[in-house]
């Protein structure tokens, strides 16, 4: 019986010794800056047709996940490839209705409507060149991310309420499904400023207002983006 207890004491001593040899100061120098992101933006449009005006705040939100691909040993330079979702609204005086499977664009005076807006949902893929001052033990740091964002429209809606009637159309036929543009974000810590400029038109080539003005609208978004490790 005494020998049995001696064996147990010896086993516990060996376990304690093995744990005591673990290096608690180990730092993983092969870390990744994988992140979830959430952005809140003001949505604008450039290259307006004649008479185009915004009439209230147009906002948007986007969220997704970014995968980090370090490019150097220090890991302060890398690429980021993500996948996300965005919802954007646009409020203005360009009425979009549907007739015989085609979109009809009309610039209307402000005193002739109460509501006129578009709602657009997209799947998006940001691709960024990334510079940051992070280390394996430093989680709050400066960052600058610049690159492109690709988007595909999965849903669009036009809403109107005014003197000429009221309608809601799901699926704007003239909208360009594939959207792409330049994106940029910079800041310190989790909260950063963000900017996006669309490189292609929101609507298909050949889209015109009822008075013949071409529709060459492009997106421009500015706001805040939150990166969450």
C-alpha positions in Angstrom: 0.0 0.0 0.0 2.8 2.4 0.9 4.5 1.7 -2.5 1.3 2.5 -4.2 1.2 6.0 -2.6 4.8 6.5 -3.5 4.0 5.9 -7.2 1.1 8.4 -7.1 3.4 11.1 -5.5 6.0 10.4 -8.1 3.5 10.8 -10.9 2.1 14.1 -9.5 5.7 15.4 -9.1 6.4 14.7 -12.8 3.2 16.4 -14.0 4.1 19.5 -11.9 7.6 19.5 -13.3 6.4 19.3 -16.9 4.0 22.2 -16.5 6.7 24.2 -14.9 8.8 23.9 -18.0 6.1 25.4 -20.3 7.3 28.8 -21.7 4.5 31.2 -20.8 6.3 34.0 -22.6 5.9 32.4 -26.0 4.7 34.9 -28.7 3.3 33.8 -32.0 5.1 35.8 -34.7 3.0 34.2 -37.4 -0.1 36.1 -36.4 -2.8 37.2 -38.9 -5.0 40.3 -38.9 -8.2 38.6 -39.9 -11.1 40.9 -39.1 -14.8 41.3 -39.2 -15.9 44.8 -40.4 -18.9 47.1 -40.1 -19.2 50.3 -42.0 -21.7 53.2 -41.8 -21.7 55.5 -44.8 -23.2 58.6 -46.4 -24.1 57.7 -50.0 -23.7 60.2 -52.8 -23.9 60.1 -56.6 -21.8 61.9 -59.1 -22.1 62.6 -62.9 -25.7 63.8 -62.5 -28.1 64.4 -65.3 -29.4 68.0 -65.7 -31.8 69.0 -62.9 -30.7 66.2 -60.5 -30.7 67.1 -56.8 -30.6 65.1 -53.6 -33.4 65.9 -51.1 -32.3 64.2 -47.8 -29.7 62.1 -46.2 -28.8 58.9 -48.0 -27.2 56.3 -45.8 -25.8 52.8 -46.1 -24.4 50.0 -44.0 -22.0 47.1 -44.8 -20.7 44.2 -42.9 -18.4 41.3 -43.7 -15.2 39.4 -43.0 -11.6 40.1 -44.2 -8.9 37.4 -44.5 -5.3 38.7 -44.0 -2.4 37.6 -46.2 0.9 38.9 -44.8 3.5 39.8 -47.5 6.7 40.3 -45.4 8.4 38.7 -42.3 7.5 41.6 -40.1 3.8 41.2 -41.1 3.1 44.9 -41.2 2.4 44.7 -45.0 -0.2 42.4 -46.5 -3.2 41.9 -48.6 -6.8 41.7 -47.4 -9.5 39.7 -49.2 -13.1 39.8 -47.9 -16.7 38.9 -48.4 -19.6 40.9 -47.2 -23.0 42.4 -47.6 -24.2 46.0 -48.1 -27.5 47.9 -48.0 -27.6 51.4 -49.5 -30.4 53.9 -50.0 -30.5 56.9 -52.3 -32.9 59.8 -52.0 -33.2 62.4 -54.8 -35.5 63.7 -57.5 -34.8 61.1 -60.2 -37.9 59.0 -60.5 -37.4 55.5 -61.8 -40.5 53.6 -63.0 -40.9 50.4 -65.0 -42.8 50.1 -68.3 -42.9 47.0 -70.5 -39.8 45.6 -68.9 -37.8 48.8 -69.3 -36.7 51.4 -66.7 -38.0 55.0 -67.3 -36.0 57.8 -65.8 -37.6 61.2 -65.1 -36.3 64.3 -63.2 -39.2 65.8 -61.3 -39.6 69.0 -59.2 -39.4 68.7 -55.5 -42.9 70.1 -55.0 -44.4 67.1 -56.9 -43.4 64.3 -54.6 -43.1 63.3 -50.9 -40.9 60.2 -51.3 -38.5 59.1 -54.0 -35.7 56.6 -53.2 -33.8 53.6 -54.3 -32.8 50.7 -52.1 -29.9 48.5 -53.3 -28.5 45.3 -51.7 -25.2 43.9 -52.8 -22.7 41.1 -52.1 -19.3 42.7 -52.0 -15.7 41.6 -52.1 -13.1 44.1 -50.9 -9.5 43.5 -52.0 -6.9 45.7 -50.2 -3.2 46.4 -50.0 -2.7 46.8 -46.2 -0.1 48.6 -44.2 -0.3 48.7 -40.3 1.9 49.1 -37.2 0.6 46.0 -35.5 2.8 43.4 -33.8 2.1 40.0 -32.3 1.3 41.7 -28.9 0.0 45.1 -30.1 -3.7 45.1 -30.9 -4.3 48.9 -31.2 -2.3 50.4 -34.1 -2.3 52.7 -37.1 -3.5 51.3 -40.4 -3.9 52.3 -44.1 -5.9 50.0 -46.4 -6.3 50.9 -50.1 -7.6 48.9 -53.1 -10.8 47.9 -54.8 -14.2 46.7 -53.9 -16.2 44.5 -56.2 -20.0 44.2 -55.8 -22.9 42.3 -57.3 -26.5 43.6 -56.9 -28.8 41.0 -55.5 -31.8 43.2 -54.9 -33.0 46.6 -56.0 -36.1 48.6 -55.3 -37.6 51.9 -56.4 -40.2 53.7 -54.2 -42.2 56.8 -55.2 -45.1 58.7 -53.6 -46.2 62.0 -55.2 -48.8 63.9 -57.2 -48.7 61.5 -60.0 -49.4 58.4 -57.8 -47.6 55.9 -55.6 -45.7 52.8 -56.5 -42.9 50.4 -55.4 -41.0 48.4 -58.0 -38.8 45.4 -57.0 -36.0 44.8 -59.5 -34.9 47.9 -61.5 -34.3 46.5 -65.0 -31.7 49.1 -66.0 -29.4 48.7 -63.0 -25.9 47.4 -63.7 -25.6 44.2 -61.6 -21.8 44.3 -61.4 -20.3 47.3 -59.6 -16.7 48.1 -58.9 -14.6 51.0 -57.6 -11.7 52.3 -55.5 -11.8 52.0 -51.8 -9.7 53.4 -49.0 -9.7 53.4 -45.2 -7.3 54.7 -42.6 -7.2 55.3 -38.8 -6.1 54.2 -35.4 -7.6 51.4 -33.4 -11.0 50.0 -34.3 -12.6 53.2 -35.7 -11.4 54.3 -39.2 -12.5 56.7 -41.9 -13.5 55.1 -45.2 -14.1 56.2 -48.7 -15.3 54.5 -52.0 -15.6 55.9 -55.5 -17.4 53.8 -58.2 -15.6 53.3 -61.5 -18.6 52.2 -63.5 -22.1 53.5 -64.0 -24.9 52.4 -61.7 -27.1 51.9 -64.8 -26.7 50.2 -68.1 -25.2 52.0 -71.1 -27.9 53.8 -73.1 -30.1 54.7 -70.1 -31.5 58.2 -70.5 -34.1 60.5 -68.9 -37.4 61.2 -70.6 -35.8 64.4 -71.9 -32.8 62.6 -73.5 -30.2 63.3 -70.8 -27.8 60.3 -70.4 -27.8 58.5 -67.0 -24.1 58.1 -66.0 -24.5 58.1 -62.2 -21.6 56.7 -60.1 -21.5 55.9 -56.4 -19.4 57.8 -53.9 -19.5 56.7 -50.3 -17.8 58.2 -47.2 -18.2 57.3 -43.6 -16.7 55.2 -40.7 -15.6 51.6 -40.7 -15.1 49.5 -37.6 -12.6 46.6 -37.7 -13.1 43.9 -35.1 -10.4 41.3 -34.5 
